[in-house]
């Protein structure tokens, strides 16, 4: 028996095919990108208006994170897990406590005249605060607002906030707006 000769494969087109496959995978592959917090920043302020009324201390819920990642809420140490309930208590002020924020009456579609808090949440962190701690605090503050919106939505419309129509969501947001003021990081320190 005679052995057959093995034919050579033309490798010139192989490089073209490999190049085309590489281009195909680069075009069709999605890259994971880091995403931050979805926060709408206000436009830059050229000058502070001189006639700005002072904000009453009782209307500000002060949340500080020091360089040791410890939370200080209204001047008292607090665990991050307790922040949601403390924030809801501040926003609601159910007993009309004179140390908690004032309320004002506004006209809201679907709800009529409602009392709405004048309170603002002030969040400030140290320059050395870990980003993870900062995000956890941000999440707890937003969770408080989301829970209040869901409770009100279920009570009025029988469904959670995300399932509401745009106009209904707008009305709920008017009652529970996201009023979180983030101050410039500074050296708060720690122990």
Secondary structure, 3 states (H helix, E strand, C coil): CCCCCCCCCCCHHHHHHHHHHHHHHHHHCCCCCCCCCCCCCCCCCCCCCCCCCCCCHHHEEEEEECCCCCEEECCEEECHHHHHHHHHHHHHCCCCCCCCCCEEEEEECCCEEEEEECCEEEEEEECCCCHHHHHHHHHHHHHHHHHHHHHHHHHHHCCCHHHCCHHHHHHHHHHCCCCEEECCCECCCCC
